[in-house]
């Protein structure tokens, strides 16, 4: 069943923290570090695919207030 508040962030962007760690979701572990891998390598990595699969199944409320990537359509 598709979550009506499905997060789309992992399908279009990632977050880079100040030390270079790259995240698809702020609530999950990083997919790698931008200082060690190219954006393309990180985006297409096994870890990124694993995190996207977890995000697709996630039913937890988003911790990012007013996140633009959440689909609020009913």
N, C-alpha and C positions, 0 to 999 in steps of 0.2 A: 504494500500500500504506500502510495506516495504521500509524504509529509506535506501538508498544505503550506507550511512555512519553510519549505525546502530552501536550503542555503545554496546560492549559486556562486559564491566567491571562489571556490576551487575550480570552477570552469572558466574563469576569465582573468584571474589575478592572483598574486601572492604577496605576502608581507615580508619585508626585509627589516630585521631588527638592527640595532646599531653595531653589533659585533659581526654582522653578516649572516646570521642564521635566517633561513627562509622558511616561512610557514604558509600553509594553505588555510589554516584555521588557528586562531589565537588560543583555542582550548586544547589543541593537540600538539604533539611533538613536531619539531622541525623536519623538513624533508632533506635538508642539507645546508651547506654554507656557500654563499655567493663568492667568497674568496677562494674556494676550492673547486667549484664547478661552474660552468656557464649556465645562464638562465635556461637555455634549451635542454641541457642535460638534467637540470633539476626538474623542470616542468614535465619531462618525459620519463623520469626515473621510476623505478619499481616502487620506491617509498611514496612518491606522489600518487601513483595509481592506487596504492593501498589506502592512503589517507582519503582520497576521493571516494573510494568504496565505503569507507567508514562514515564520511560526511553524508553520503546518500542514504544511509540507514539511520542516521542520528535523529532522535526525537527530542533532544534536550533543547531548552530555550537558549537562544543566542545570548552570549554574554556581552556582545557589542551593542550598546544602546543605539537605536535608530540606524542600524546597519543597512546600507543601500542594496546589499546583495540578497536579502531575504525576500522571497516571493510571498506576498501577503494576500494574493488573490484567492478567492474561495470558489 
